[in-house]
């Protein structure tokens, strides 16, 4: 009997669905759906909670640094003090020896001995070199011999003159012969004077064979050695001696500072001058201003000053580059703050002064001078006021601040600043639960948990 239903077209789909691979595909589809559902639930549970304006949150902290109602900006402050600051003039200079002498020979001859070490400190009169003295000793002996000869001739001529004089008085000898004998006596007197001068010259040349130091100082490198023939007109010299105790420093200052220096010199005062090394950090020596030059260098607009230093420890060396600092006075009754407290704006210098309510205000100030770690303010700030020295870049007019103590100092009390633990655990200062029915603490904890999990 034939069925009333149409014939079923079997394309093998039922077999494919009932096959093991088909069942695996159905199972993997359900697994992926389950994974997506779990991921959605987790994402909803750890969703970010909207940030409120409660003090202590990052958003509130950012607004508090700009004068909002959030957490205060942490800054470091210092108290302004009353005091005085020395006024210094600074210039770049070089060390110059007080005297420099190039030692030359004053006679010709051969060097027989050198009696100094290169770089040695010598004193005036110390023997440095010796030149062969024998030619000059021979010249001395010859001059002395000539003197003896002329002295003997003079004695004989004087005796003849006495005889001629007696004969002339007896009218035996003519006057002409007596005058000739007198002239002969005077001639040999002149010869004797010449002989004595020759002796002195020979002695002087003989002394020049021993070359001595003309000044105290440090002798440089030797320019000649033993055995060399030297000339009196040699331009190179034998050695150079520089006087380093005392020693001078020549430095330049702007012409605008000339009245300050000139006034003190005309009053008989010689300001103190300190010499620092090339890095301007190490003090080398302290001396006094000696004088200034008589002209201003038109090409640079500066004038030269000269200071003298004892240099007992040889800290200064000739031609050394130094930074000179000269004190020309002291500014009194200034308000002193650290230089870091002074800020620069379009309208000039200002500081952030901190009020007792821990609010900052911008104070325009007049900076008289800055020296080292001190900035002297002549107007705009009173002694005793705290000023911000660190963290000013985050401030504006009226910003609330939290004062961070300096290293080694206790933390100061901050008026009006909320404690970071004031709402810890969701409780108000009175101990009651915050929010609605104590839910504030739990909400804060959930927010913290969400933030901690990166939701």
C-alpha positions as CSV (number, residue, x, y, z in Angstrom):
1,X,0.0,0.0,0.0
2,X,1.4,3.3,-1.0
3,X,1.8,6.1,1.5
4,X,-0.1,9.4,1.1
5,X,3.0,11.5,1.9
6,X,5.3,12.6,-0.8
7,X,8.5,10.9,-1.0
8,X,11.3,12.4,1.3
9,X,14.3,13.7,-0.4
10,X,17.3,12.5,1.7
11,X,20.3,14.7,1.0
12,X,22.3,13.2,3.9
13,X,21.6,16.1,6.2
14,X,20.2,14.0,9.0
15,X,23.2,11.8,8.8
16,X,25.6,14.7,8.9
17,X,23.7,16.2,11.9
18,X,23.8,12.9,13.7
19,X,27.4,12.3,12.9
20,X,30.0,12.9,15.7
21,X,31.4,16.0,13.9
22,X,28.0,17.6,13.8
23,X,27.5,17.0,17.5
24,X,30.9,18.6,18.3
25,X,29.9,21.7,16.3
26,X,26.7,22.1,18.3
27,X,28.4,21.7,21.6
28,X,31.2,24.3,20.7
29,X,28.5,26.8,19.7
30,X,26.9,26.5,23.1
31,X,30.3,26.9,24.8
32,X,31.0,30.2,22.9
33,X,27.6,31.6,23.9
34,X,28.2,30.7,27.5
35,X,31.6,32.4,27.4
36,X,30.1,35.6,26.0
37,X,27.4,35.7,28.6
38,X,29.9,35.3,31.5
39,X,32.2,38.0,30.0
40,X,29.2,40.4,29.8
41,X,28.3,39.8,33.4
42,X,31.8,40.4,34.5
43,X,32.1,43.6,32.5
44,X,28.9,44.9,34.0
45,X,30.0,44.0,37.6
46,X,33.4,45.7,37.3
47,X,32.1,48.7,35.3
48,X,33.8,52.1,36.0
49,X,32.0,54.1,38.6
50,X,31.4,57.8,37.8
51,X,34.0,60.0,39.6
52,X,32.5,62.3,42.1
53,X,33.9,65.6,43.4
54,X,34.8,64.0,46.7
55,X,38.2,65.3,48.1
56,X,40.9,62.8,47.6
57,X,40.0,61.5,44.1
58,X,42.3,62.2,41.2
59,X,39.8,64.4,39.4
60,X,39.2,66.4,42.5
61,X,42.9,66.7,43.2
62,X,43.5,68.2,39.8
63,X,40.7,70.7,40.3
64,X,42.0,71.5,43.8
65,X,45.4,72.4,42.4
66,X,43.7,75.1,40.4
67,X,41.7,76.7,43.2
68,X,38.8,74.2,43.1
69,X,37.3,72.5,46.1
70,X,39.3,69.3,45.8
71,X,42.5,68.2,47.6
72,X,45.2,70.8,48.0
73,X,48.4,70.9,46.0
74,X,51.5,69.7,47.9
75,X,54.2,72.4,48.0
76,X,57.4,73.2,49.8
77,X,57.6,76.6,51.5
78,X,60.2,78.8,53.1
79,X,59.9,81.8,55.4
80,X,60.9,85.2,54.2
81,X,63.5,86.8,56.5
82,X,64.9,90.3,57.1
83,X,68.6,90.7,56.4
84,X,71.4,92.2,54.3
85,X,73.1,90.9,51.2
86,X,76.7,91.9,50.1
87,X,77.0,93.5,46.7
88,X,79.6,91.9,44.4
89,X,81.0,92.9,41.1
90,X,82.2,90.0,38.9
91,X,84.7,89.9,36.1
92,X,86.8,87.4,34.1
93,X,90.5,87.7,34.5
94,X,93.9,86.2,34.4
95,X,96.7,85.8,36.9
96,X,99.8,88.0,36.2
97,X,103.1,87.8,38.1
98,X,104.0,91.0,40.0
99,X,107.4,91.0,38.1
100,X,108.8,89.0,35.3
101,X,112.5,89.0,34.5
102,X,114.3,87.3,31.6
103,X,117.9,86.6,32.9
104,X,120.6,87.6,30.4
105,X,124.3,87.4,30.5
106,X,126.2,90.8,30.6
107,X,129.5,89.2,29.3
108,X,130.5,86.9,26.5
109,X,131.9,83.5,27.4
110,X,131.3,79.9,28.0
111,X,128.9,78.6,30.7
112,X,130.9,76.5,33.1
113,X,128.2,75.7,35.7
114,X,124.4,75.8,36.2
115,X,123.3,76.1,39.9
116,X,119.5,76.0,39.7
117,X,116.8,73.4,39.1
118,X,114.0,74.1,36.7
119,X,110.9,75.3,38.5
120,X,112.8,76.1,41.6
121,X,111.9,79.0,43.9
122,X,114.9,81.4,44.0
123,X,115.7,84.5,46.1
124,X,117.4,87.6,45.0
125,X,121.1,87.2,44.9
126,X,121.0,83.4,44.5
127,X,123.7,82.1,42.1
128,X,122.2,80.7,38.9
129,X,125.0,80.3,36.4
130,X,128.8,80.8,36.0
131,X,130.6,82.0,32.9
132,X,134.3,81.2,32.4
133,X,136.0,84.1,34.3
134,X,139.6,83.6,33.1
135,X,139.5,86.2,30.3
136,X,138.2,88.8,32.6
137,X,140.6,87.9,35.4
138,X,143.4,88.4,32.9
139,X,142.0,91.8,31.9
140,X,141.9,92.8,35.6
141,X,145.5,91.7,36.1
142,X,146.6,93.7,33.0
143,X,144.8,96.8,34.2
144,X,146.4,96.5,37.7
145,X,149.9,96.1,36.1
146,X,149.4,99.1,34.0
147,X,148.4,101.1,37.0
148,X,151.6,100.1,38.8
149,X,153.6,101.2,35.8
150,X,151.9,104.5,35.5
151,X,152.2,105.1,39.2
152,X,155.9,104.6,39.1
153,X,156.4,107.0,36.2
154,X,154.3,109.5,37.9
155,X,156.4,109.3,41.0
156,X,159.5,109.9,39.0
157,X,158.0,112.8,37.1
158,X,156.9,114.4,40.4
159,X,160.5,114.2,41.7
160,X,161.8,115.8,38.5
161,X,159.2,118.5,38.8
162,X,160.4,119.3,42.4
163,X,164.0,119.6,41.1
164,X,163.0,121.8,38.2
165,X,161.1,124.0,40.5
166,X,164.1,124.6,42.7
167,X,166.3,125.3,39.7
168,X,163.7,127.7,38.3
169,X,163.6,129.6,41.6
170,X,167.4,130.0,41.4
171,X,167.0,131.3,37.8
172,X,169.0,128.4,36.5
173,X,166.1,126.6,34.6
174,X,163.8,128.4,32.2
175,X,160.1,128.6,32.9
176,X,159.2,126.6,29.7
177,X,161.0,123.4,30.9
178,X,159.3,123.7,34.3
179,X,155.9,123.9,32.7
180,X,156.6,120.9,30.4
181,X,157.5,118.8,33.5
182,X,154.3,119.9,35.2
183,X,152.3,118.8,32.2
184,X,154.0,115.5,32.2
185,X,153.1,114.9,35.8
186,X,149.4,115.7,35.0
187,X,149.5,113.4,32.1
188,X,150.5,110.5,34.2
189,X,147.9,111.4,36.8
190,X,145.3,111.0,34.1
191,X,146.8,107.7,33.0
192,X,146.5,106.5,36.6
193,X,142.9,107.5,36.7
194,X,142.3,105.6,33.4
195,X,144.1,102.6,34.8
196,X,141.9,102.6,37.9
197,X,138.8,102.8,35.7
198,X,140.1,99.8,33.7
199,X,140.5,97.9,36.9
200,X,136.9,98.7,38.0
201,X,135.6,97.6,34.6
202,X,137.6,94.3,34.8
203,X,136.3,93.7,38.3
204,X,132.8,94.4,37.2
205,X,133.0,92.0,34.2
206,X,134.5,89.4,36.5
207,X,131.5,89.7,38.8
208,X,129.2,89.3,35.8
209,X,130.7,85.9,35.3
210,X,128.6,84.8,38.3
211,X,125.0,85.4,37.2
212,X,122.6,85.8,40.2
213,X,118.8,86.0,40.5
214,X,117.6,89.7,40.3
215,X,114.3,89.1,42.1
216,X,112.5,86.5,44.3
217,X,110.3,84.1,42.3
218,X,109.9,80.8,40.5
219,X,112.5,80.1,37.8
220,X,111.3,78.5,34.6
221,X,112.8,76.0,32.2
222,X,116.5,76.3,31.4
223,X,117.2,77.8,28.0
224,X,120.9,77.0,27.8
225,X,123.1,74.2,29.1
226,X,126.6,73.9,30.5
227,X,129.3,74.4,27.8
228,X,127.3,76.7,25.6
229,X,128.9,80.0,24.4
230,X,126.7,82.9,25.3
231,X,126.7,86.5,24.1
232,X,125.9,89.6,26.0
233,X,123.4,90.7,23.4
234,X,121.6,87.4,23.2
235,X,117.8,88.0,22.8
236,X,116.6,84.7,24.1
237,X,118.1,84.9,27.6
238,X,119.2,82.2,29.9
239,X,116.0,81.7,32.1
240,X,112.8,83.5,33.1
241,X,111.9,84.3,36.7
242,X,108.3,85.2,37.6
243,X,107.5,86.7,41.0
244,X,104.5,84.8,42.4
245,X,104.5,86.1,46.0
246,X,102.7,88.5,45.8
247,X,100.9,88.0,42.6
248,X,98.3,90.0,40.6
249,X,95.0,89.3,39.0
250,X,93.9,91.5,36.1
251,X,90.2,91.4,35.4
252,X,87.7,93.5,33.4
253,X,84.4,95.1,34.6
254,X,81.7,96.9,32.7
255,X,82.1,100.7,32.4
256,X,78.7,101.1,34.2
257,X,80.3,99.8,37.4
258,X,83.2,102.3,37.2
259,X,81.6,104.8,39.6
260,X,81.2,102.2,42.3
261,X,84.8,101.2,42.2
262,X,86.2,104.7,41.6
263,X,84.4,106.1,44.6
264,X,85.9,103.6,47.0
265,X,89.4,104.1,45.6
266,X,89.2,107.9,45.9
267,X,88.1,107.4,49.5
268,X,91.3,105.4,50.2
269,X,89.4,102.1,50.4
270,X,90.6,98.9,48.7
271,X,87.7,96.4,48.3
272,X,88.2,92.8,48.9
273,X,88.6,90.6,45.8
274,X,88.2,86.8,45.7
275,X,89.6,84.7,43.0
276,X,87.7,81.5,42.0
277,X,88.7,78.8,39.6
278,X,87.5,78.4,36.0
279,X,84.3,76.6,37.1
280,X,83.5,79.5,39.5
281,X,83.0,77.0,42.4
282,X,86.3,76.8,44.2
283,X,87.8,79.7,46.1
284,X,91.5,80.0,45.3
285,X,92.6,83.1,47.2
286,X,91.5,86.4,48.7
287,X,93.2,89.7,48.1
288,X,92.7,93.5,47.7
289,X,92.0,95.8,44.8
290,X,95.2,97.7,44.0
291,X,94.1,100.1,41.3
292,X,92.3,100.4,38.0
293,X,93.5,101.3,34.5
294,X,93.4,104.9,33.3
295,X,91.3,104.3,30.2
296,X,88.1,102.4,29.1
297,X,88.5,99.9,26.3
298,X,86.2,101.4,23.7
299,X,85.9,98.1,21.8
300,X,84.4,96.2,24.7
301,X,83.1,99.0,27.0
302,X,85.0,97.6,30.0
303,X,87.9,98.9,32.2
304,X,90.7,96.8,33.7
305,X,91.2,96.4,37.4
306,X,94.3,95.0,39.2
307,X,94.1,93.1,42.5
308,X,97.1,91.8,44.6
309,X,97.2,88.5,46.4
310,X,99.8,87.2,48.9
311,X,99.6,83.8,47.3
312,X,101.4,82.1,50.2
313,X,100.1,78.7,49.3
314,X,100.9,79.2,45.6
315,X,97.2,78.6,44.7
316,X,97.5,81.2,41.9
317,X,99.7,80.5,38.9
318,X,100.8,83.0,36.2
319,X,98.4,83.2,33.2
320,X,95.8,81.1,35.0
321,X,92.2,81.8,34.1
322,X,90.1,82.9,37.1
323,X,86.8,84.5,38.0
324,X,87.2,87.6,40.1
325,X,84.5,88.7,42.6
326,X,84.9,92.1,44.3
327,X,82.7,93.3,47.2
328,X,81.8,96.9,46.8
329,X,79.1,97.3,49.5
330,X,76.1,95.7,51.3
331,X,72.4,96.2,50.7
332,X,70.6,96.5,54.1
333,X,67.0,95.8,55.2
334,X,66.0,93.4,52.4
335,X,63.4,90.7,52.6
336,X,65.4,87.6,51.8
337,X,63.9,84.4,50.2
338,X,65.4,81.5,48.2
339,X,65.9,82.3,44.5
340,X,63.6,79.4,43.7
341,X,60.6,81.3,45.2
342,X,60.9,84.1,42.6
343,X,58.8,83.4,39.5
344,X,58.9,85.4,36.2
345,X,55.7,86.5,34.5
346,X,54.7,88.9,31.7
347,X,54.4,91.7,34.2
348,X,57.7,91.0,36.0
349,X,58.8,89.0,39.1
350,X,56.3,87.6,41.6
351,X,56.1,85.1,44.4
352,X,53.4,82.8,45.7
353,X,52.7,83.8,49.3
354,X,50.8,81.4,51.6
355,X,48.1,82.7,53.8
356,X,47.2,81.2,57.3
357,X,44.2,79.5,55.5
358,X,46.7,77.7,53.2
359,X,45.6,79.7,50.2
360,X,48.2,81.2,47.8
361,X,48.3,84.7,46.3
362,X,50.5,86.0,43.6
363,X,52.6,88.9,44.9
364,X,54.4,91.2,42.5
365,X,57.8,91.9,44.0
366,X,60.9,94.0,43.2
367,X,64.1,91.9,43.4
368,X,66.9,94.2,44.4
369,X,69.7,91.6,43.8
370,X,70.3,87.9,43.9
371,X,73.5,86.5,45.4
372,X,74.1,82.7,45.8
373,X,71.1,81.2,47.7
374,X,69.6,84.5,48.6
375,X,67.3,86.8,46.7
376,X,66.8,90.2,48.2
377,X,63.4,91.7,47.7
378,X,62.9,95.5,48.3
379,X,59.1,95.7,48.0
380,X,56.1,93.4,47.7
381,X,56.7,90.9,50.5
382,X,57.1,91.2,54.3
383,X,59.5,89.3,56.5
384,X,57.9,86.2,58.2
385,X,55.6,85.4,55.3
386,X,55.9,81.8,53.9
387,X,56.5,81.6,50.1
388,X,56.4,78.6,47.8
389,X,59.8,77.4,46.7
390,X,58.7,74.1,45.1
391,X,55.5,73.2,43.3
392,X,54.7,76.7,42.0
393,X,54.1,75.5,38.5
394,X,50.8,73.9,39.6
395,X,49.4,77.0,41.3
396,X,47.3,80.0,40.4
397,X,45.7,82.8,42.4
398,X,43.7,81.3,45.3
399,X,44.9,77.7,45.1
400,X,44.8,75.6,48.2
401,X,48.1,74.1,49.2
402,X,49.3,71.4,51.5
403,X,52.8,72.3,53.0
404,X,55.3,69.5,52.7
405,X,57.9,69.7,55.5
406,X,61.5,70.2,54.5
407,X,63.9,67.2,55.1
408,X,64.5,66.6,58.8
409,X,61.6,68.9,59.9
410,X,58.2,67.8,61.4
411,X,55.1,68.2,59.3
412,X,53.3,71.5,59.9
413,X,49.7,71.7,60.8
414,X,47.5,72.7,57.9
415,X,44.5,74.8,58.6
416,X,41.4,74.0,56.5
417,X,43.0,71.0,54.8
418,X,40.9,67.8,54.9
419,X,42.6,64.8,56.3
420,X,43.2,62.0,53.9
421,X,41.6,59.6,56.4
422,X,38.6,61.8,57.2
423,X,36.1,59.6,55.3
424,X,38.0,56.3,55.6
425,X,35.6,53.5,55.9
426,X,32.6,55.7,54.8
427,X,32.4,57.4,58.2
428,X,32.1,61.1,58.9
429,X,34.2,62.9,61.6
430,X,31.4,62.3,64.1
431,X,31.7,58.5,63.7
432,X,28.4,58.1,61.9
433,X,28.2,56.2,58.6
434,X,28.4,58.5,55.6
435,X,26.0,58.6,52.7
436,X,22.5,57.1,53.0
437,X,22.3,54.7,55.8
438,X,26.0,54.1,55.9
439,X,26.2,53.3,52.2
440,X,28.9,55.9,51.6
441,X,31.6,53.7,52.9
442,X,30.5,50.7,50.8
443,X,30.1,52.9,47.7
444,X,33.6,54.2,48.3
445,X,34.9,50.7,48.7
446,X,33.2,49.5,45.5
447,X,34.7,52.5,43.7
448,X,38.1,51.7,45.0
449,X,37.7,48.1,44.1
450,X,36.6,48.9,40.6
451,X,39.6,51.2,40.2
452,X,41.9,48.6,41.6
453,X,40.7,46.0,39.1
454,X,41.1,48.5,36.2
455,X,37.4,48.5,35.5
